[in-house]
């Protein structure tokens, strides 16, 4: 199931990546949205391409994208495409190769597939998580681990408290961080800040397909295609490490 959707999403991500890199080569103009977030010509053109390709192939599906006006019509759709044409626009504009095209398909509130493409490195991560099973917990309690965290959070020392000995590795795009984690590059990714659904849906799908556990930072379940499309923090890890981190964070939540 979802084979056709995954293939079309893969092709769309690669095509959007070509747009993004063309602007990098030829020069890109950028500005700020009302909320002061960065947006570039590449974001907008890639967003338009993704909408054309995905909505023409699946016209009855809902649509949620960072660069499109939101519509309440998506809330009544059984399936919704959740898209960020460039997750990590700041890194993109700075020439740091840690940004990604992010595409997820959500069905009844849960991701069923994810595609994350880093056009700077050529990496393409794509998988279905529909029907995937969580792997058994294996993480030995107390061992040091590597956490992939946001560049901004790391630079401003704005990370949640972490167990002693944790190796912290900053990576720009959260979609890219989750994709790296899904292939075993790092042991956990987390943030205490709220994130838009389009930032995390595709990466969450990839991690779920790999048998990892993905929740809010305190272990609360994630639901997508919500009226306000945000998640309250994020924690993704192998189930044993995930349990350990949720227990570690619990006293801070009550403080």
Secondary structure by P-SEA (a helix, b strand, c coil): caaaaaaaaaaaaaaaaaaaaaaaaabbbbbbccccccccaaaaaaaaaaaaaaaaacccbbbbbcccccccccccccbbbbbbccccaaaaaaccccccbbbbbbccccccbbbbbcccccbbbbbbcccccccccccccbbbbbbbbbaaaaaaccccccccbbbbbbbccaaaaaaaaaacccccccccccccccccaaaaaaaaaaccccccccccccccccccccccccccccaaaaaaaaaaacccccc
